[in-house]
Amino acid sequence: MPDQIDRTYLPFTPEQLRSHFIINVDGQIEYYRKSVALYHEFMDLQTKTAGIPLTKARYPRQIEKDKRFWTVTALKQIFDGPARESLFIKATK
């Protein structure tokens, strides 16, 4: 999908996510886009990431440990999945 926010960390288009946000929808989506852009810009400049000081890599590589990405991606997969109803019912028991 060419308009995905990120193939690995958020494999959905902004339009697929839009209805899941309640407030500041554009700001929410922009947060993800900026984080993805920062990450890819940093990674494109690094031929090897071993040995890069944590102080230099922490901010641009935040996406790798960002709970917001992991939560949205996991919940969206369940929400759109074929077993969605049974998974949500099971989670509430």
ROSE-246536 format. One record per residue: residue in three letters; x, y, z of N, C-alpha, C in turn. Coordinates in pm, whole numbers, plus 50000, padded with zeros to 5 digits. Layout:
BEGIN
ALAXYZXYZXYZ/...
END
This chain:
BEGIN
MET500864988350000500005000050000500905012350000/PRO500895020249896501855031049881501665042549981/ASP500475044750031500235056050120500285052150267/GLN500835040150296500955035950435501855045750509/ILE501555047750636502395056650715503785050650728/ASP503865037750759505145030650760504855015750739/ARG505595009650651505374995550617505514986350738/THR506454989450826506714980850941505964985251066/TYR506094997851102505605002551231504165007351232/LEU503625011351119502225015651113501705013550971/PRO501395000950937501054997450798499615000850757/PHE499235013250783497895017950748497995031750686/THR497025035150605496995048450547496375058050649/PRO496615070950634495965080450724494435079050722/GLU493885076350606492425074850596491915062650673/GLN492695052050678492295040250754492315042950904/LEU493135052350947493245055451089492295066551134/ARG491955075251043491215087551074489995085251163/SER489185075351135487945073351211488185067951352/HIS489405063951383489695058251514490155068751616/PHE490405080851569490815091451660489615100351691/ILE489525104851814488385112851857488705127751853/ILE489875131451903490235145551906491525147951828/ASN491675159851777492885164051706493345153351605/VAL492455149151521492735138251427493955141351340/ASP493995153051282495125156551196496425157151276/GLY496355162051398497535162551484498025148651521/GLN497105139551546497475125751577498215119451459/ILE497655120851343498265114951223499605121651193/GLU499695134551213500945141751190502045136951285/TYR501685133651408502645128251504503325115751446/TYR502525106751391503055094451333503905097251210/ARG503425105851123504175109151002505545115351034/LYS505575124551129506835131051166507815121051226/SER507315112251311508175102251373508755092851268/VAL507925088851173508385080051065509435087250979/ALA509175099550945510125107150861511465108750932/LEU511435112151060512655113751138513445100651143/TYR512745089751166513375076551173514055072951041/HIS513325074350931513885070450801515015079750757/GLU514895092450789515965101750758517245097750831/PHE517115094550958518265090351038518845077350986/MET518005067450961518475054350918519095054950778/ASP518585063650692519165065050558520585070750563/LEU520875078450666522215084350680523205074950747/GLN522715064350809523585055250883523825042550802/THR525055040050768525355027450698525405015950798/LYS525845019150920525865009351029525355016251154/THR524505009451227523965015651347524715011351473/ALA525515000851465526284996551582527305007351617/GLY527375010351745528365019951790527895034451792/ILE526695037051742526165050651747525795053551892/PRO526255064751946525915067952085524405068952105/LEU523955063952218522525064252249521975078452246/THR522775087852289522315101752290522015106852149/LYS522685101452050522455105451911521295097751847/ALA521085085451889520075076851825518725076751896/ARG518685080452022517455079152102516255086052037/TYR516375098652006515235106151953514815101551813/PRO515715100551717515265096451584514795081951575/ARG515215073551668514805059451665513695056551765/GLN513045066951815511965065451912510865056251861/ILE510625056351733509575048151673509715033351708/GLU510925028851726511175014651754510635010351890/LYS510465019751981509975016352113508755024552154/ASP508175031452059507055040452087505765032552109/LYS505275032852230504065025252264502845029752184/ARG502845042252142501715046952062501645039451928/PHE502785037451865502805029851739502365015451762/TRP502965009151862502674995051887501204992951925/THR500655002052004499255000752046498315002451928/VAL498505013051850497625015351735497715003851636/THR498914999351606499084988551509498424975651558/ALA498624972151684498034959851738496514960551740/LEU495984971551792494524972751801493864973651664/LYS494514980351572493944981451436493924967851367/GLN494964959751390494984946251332493814938051386/ILE493564939051516492434931751576491124937451526/PHE491004950651528489764957251488489344953751346/ASP490314952651256490024949651116490044934751084/GLY490444926551178490594912251152489274904751143/PRO489304893051080488094885251062487514879951194/ALA488344878351295487874873051424487694884151527/ARG487494896051478487434907751566486414906451677/GLU485204902351644484164901751745484514891851855/SER484954880051818485284870151920486504874552003/LEU487474881251941488634886052015488254896852117/PHE487374905952077486954916452170486094910552283/ILE485254900952252484444894452355485364886852452/LYS486324879552397487244871852479488054881052571/ALA488424892652522489224902052600488454907852718/THR487134907852711486334913852818485934903552924/LYS486234891052902485864880653000486924878553103/
END
